[in-house]
Amino acid sequence: MNPSPERAEFVRRWTREIIRTSYVPLARSDIESFLAGHLDALLSAPDTDAVAAAAGELGERLVRVHFTNPAALERTLWMLGDQLPEPLDGQPTGPVRSPLVLGSVAAGYAGQLREQTLDEQEVIKRAVLQARDSAEEALRASEARFRAVFTSSALGIAIVALDGTVEEVNSPLERIFESVCEAVVGRRVFDLVDRKWLPELAENVAALAAGDVDRFQAETRCSGPDGAHIWTRLSASLVRDSDGEPDYQVVLYEDITQRHMLEEQFRRQATLDPLTGLANRTQLKTTLDQALDPTHPGRRVGLCYFDLDGFKAINDSLGHPIGDELLRAVAQRLQVMVLAEDGLAARMGGDEFVVLLKDSRGAARLVELVEQLLAAITEPVSIRGHQLTASASVGVVETAVTDTGPDELLSDADITLYRAKNDGRAQWALFDPEHNAAARRRFRLSASMPSALDDEELYIEYRPVEYVGSGNLVGVEAHVRWDHPELGELDAADFLELAEETGMITRLGIWALERVCAHAAHWRERFGDRSPMAAVGLSARQLHDPELVGDMRRILRETGLPADKLVIGVPEAALFDQHGDPVDALEIFDEMGLRLAVYDFGRDTREAARLRSLPLRAVRLSGGFLDSFAAPDGPDPLDEHLVRSLVGTAELLGLPVIANSVHTKQQANRLHRLGVHGVVGPCTGGLASAMEIEAAIIDSGLR
């Protein structure tokens, strides 16, 4: 199959980039076919390991066809990393452009070039031996061959005495070290390496001179007067005399500076955040593993999780370029102060940063550093004419390394951070096991709630609502329960607030309406007018769901439940929108025939007058002021006055009153004398299943 025009053009560009870097015995068309084949292999590889293997093969083949100039490798990496279209012929090219794959190309190239170097080294060594051991005529021929290799080789070659003194060099070697010294001959090989690499080189040269080994290889660095580094791969071979004793050394130097710089660039890309220059997640993970190594008893670690306050508003109002500059400014301030403490500053992504301190000196010192960092962050910064002031919230964890792990430490700091954010801007919070255990429990519930609906772990139970005077069952109040596989039975109070925060309340509310209406329809079918009304509470978020009315119509239609058999309980605070107007769904529900009740009636007495305009059918009282009515000596006078006032307000509105959380019959009777019509709570019975409610309806009919 012929390649697409886009792919063919890329291969032609690639060929143009590398064809003049080296002499290769191939025509341009052959080079294009060679590169096209390897491009196909990279793009068609089924997984990351296969792509990396194909990349290594490409690097090796470049050397085999004599693309030995490092410029060929550099331009190949540039073409694959920066110029390869995304996608190409409908195939994703992201895996090919990754640092891992580009590094495999470089590694394959380096490995094959090293093998070629060893082959050349053997040729040179044989030539030297023949030159020294042959007769004069043979010596001249051998020396000619040696000189040909010596002068034409792309590698630097040095003839070195056993003590390390350089006796003769070729031109490539002089070019390699021309920025270090004017003349290499007469110097010692030890002068051509930095101090850090000197002990290893001295040991290897001594072993070679003693005849203990015949060759060695090493990578060394040499720094010039201007501070520039020269990286070389050194391959040394021992030449013995006719008696087999060490005579001198032949040392080959390969300039791998460009390759080393590329490898360093790949390493930086893999471990540093490109925007801020701080450590990234990968580097943080590596350093964190080292920090948690219990190298000595009592070792401790400190970790601080930073989140900038209000950063999204800056991005949205001033634009991402200014936001990026602010992130860089904050990162620089963190870096300067954290390095002074021998710590690590890392960017986790977005506007989140982590500061890690190995060998922490205690929570007090860590908190002192956090306060200094917060002060530095809040210093104004001028960006493109805007005077900006940042602030951050911080979660702080300081602990013994034996008491934690990397994932647990980050999780503890993250949870503590959000506790700090709840306390307000520019705050820090110190890790507290009890708070974090509660937060972890909430996270576990949040994560498992969607599957709980699918796995039928949630169920509905009811609490009976009775008229006080007659004791008749007039309604049931629905309560969602959760049979959690790990935490056991959970009441609605344990997870409904979390469902409201995460948005799961909408799906959960529709599920509850479907179950309750199905139960109530069954009771209606069996008991007719004696069936109780079913009450379901809705939150403010549910009332504003645009799909609520449509879902309500569907549920009533599918279950066949008459609308007047369903009571919708609404918190008083949710009756009106932000403009002070009644929520639209209330009027629609009334037109459908649903009964509306106000929960938590009386929380804001200023709203009472506005309730007149709403199509309400009942109010429910809840609160601690009802508890004293169960006391043996009677209610507290203030509580009694409050209940009397609320009941009076409800009577003026023409609404019956239901009291919630009523525990005893005596409490119910005292409330009844003040005008309360119905009660719900322990005094009417515990939570009951739909079948138990059905039995209670039968029982009430027999009395």
Secondary structure, DSSP 8 states (H G I E B T S, - for coil): ----HHHHHHHHHHHHHHTTTS--S--HHHHHHHHHHHHHHHHH-SSHHHHHHHHHHHHHHHHHTT--SHHHHHHHHHIIIIIS-SSBTTB--TTTTSHHHHHHHHHHHHHHHHHHHHHHHHHHHHHHHHHHHS-HHHHHHHHHHHHHHHHH-SSEEEEE-TTSBEEEE-HHHHHHTTTT-S--TTSBGGGGS-GGGHHHHHHHHHHHHTTS-SEEEEEEEEE-TTS-EEEEEEEEEEEE-TTS-EEEEEEEEEE-HHHHHHHHHHHHHHHB-TTT-SB-HHHHHHHHHHHTS--STT-EEEEEEEEETTHHHHHHHH-HHHHHHHHHHHHHHHHHHHHHTT-EEEEEETTEEEEEEES---HHHHHHHHHHHHHHHTS-EEETTEEE---EEEEEEEEEGGG--HHHHHHHHHHHHHHHHHT-TT-EEE--HHHHHHHHHHHHHHHHHHHHHHTT-EEEEEEEEEETTT--EEEEEEEEEEEETTTEEE-GGGTHHHHHHHTHHHHHHHHHHHHHHHHHHHHHHHHGGGS-EEEEE--HHHHT-TTHHHHHHHHHHHH---GGGEEEEEEGGGSB-TTS-B-HHHHHHHHHT-EEEEESTTS-GGGGGGGGGS---EEEE-SGGGGGGGSTT---HHHHHHHHHHHHHHHHHT--EEE-S---HHHHHHHHHTT--EEESGGG-S-B-HHHHHHHHHHHHH-
